[in-house]
Amino acid sequence: MKKPLVDNCTYNCIKQLSKKLCLLWNIDRYIADAKDCNHKECTKLFNLIKKDSEKHAKILKNIIKKKAAKWR
């Protein structure tokens, strides 16, 4: 049996980074919609989610880079 290109943990990190980046691609629209509806609580929530997601995406990116460096 062939060895997979990446292990399960690496795959999971890549998958989660992809999901975070999709969210970050759209989150400014969610924030604008909340502001347009004058939903201050939702605006605050989406801004918090954006901040946390940016932090998590950076962490995931760094982990993936470390793992990729070992493949060389």
N, C-alpha and C positions, 0 to 999 in steps of 0.2 A: 504494500500500500504506500502511496506517495505521501510525503510529509506536507502538511498544509503550508501555504506561503506565510501565514501569520498564525500565532497561537490565539486561543479564544479570548484571552484578556486583551491582547492588542486589537483584535477585531472589535471587541466591545467598546474600547476607547475610541476607535475610529468611528464607530456607529454613533456613539454619544456626541462626539464632536460634530458630526454631520447634523444631528438633530439640533444641537445648540446653535449652529450657524444658520439653519433654516429659521429658527425662532428669531434670531437677531436680525435676519433679513426682513422680517415682517413686523417686529415689535414697535418700530416708530409709527407705523400705521395704526397699531392698536392704541398707542399713546395719543395720537392725534384724534382718533375716534372718541376716546374717553374725554378728551378736552372739549371736543365739539359738543358732546352731550352734557358737558359741565359735571361730569362724574369725578369729583376730586379724589375719592377713595380709589377708584379704578386707575386713575392717572398715576397716583402714588404707587399703587401695586405694580403696574406695568413698568414704571421706572425702576423699582426695586428688582423686579424680575430681570430687566435688561442689565442692570449692574451686576447681579449675581451670575447671570449667564455669560457675560463677558469675562468675569473672573474664572468661571468653570471652563470656558473654552480655552483660555490661556493655559490653565493647568493641564487640560487634556492634550493640547498641542505640544507642550513641553514633554509630557510623558511619551507621546508618540515619537517625538524627535529623538529622545533617549533610546527608545526601543529600536528605531530605525538605524541609529548609529551602530548598534551591535550587529546588524545584518551585513554590514560592509566587510 
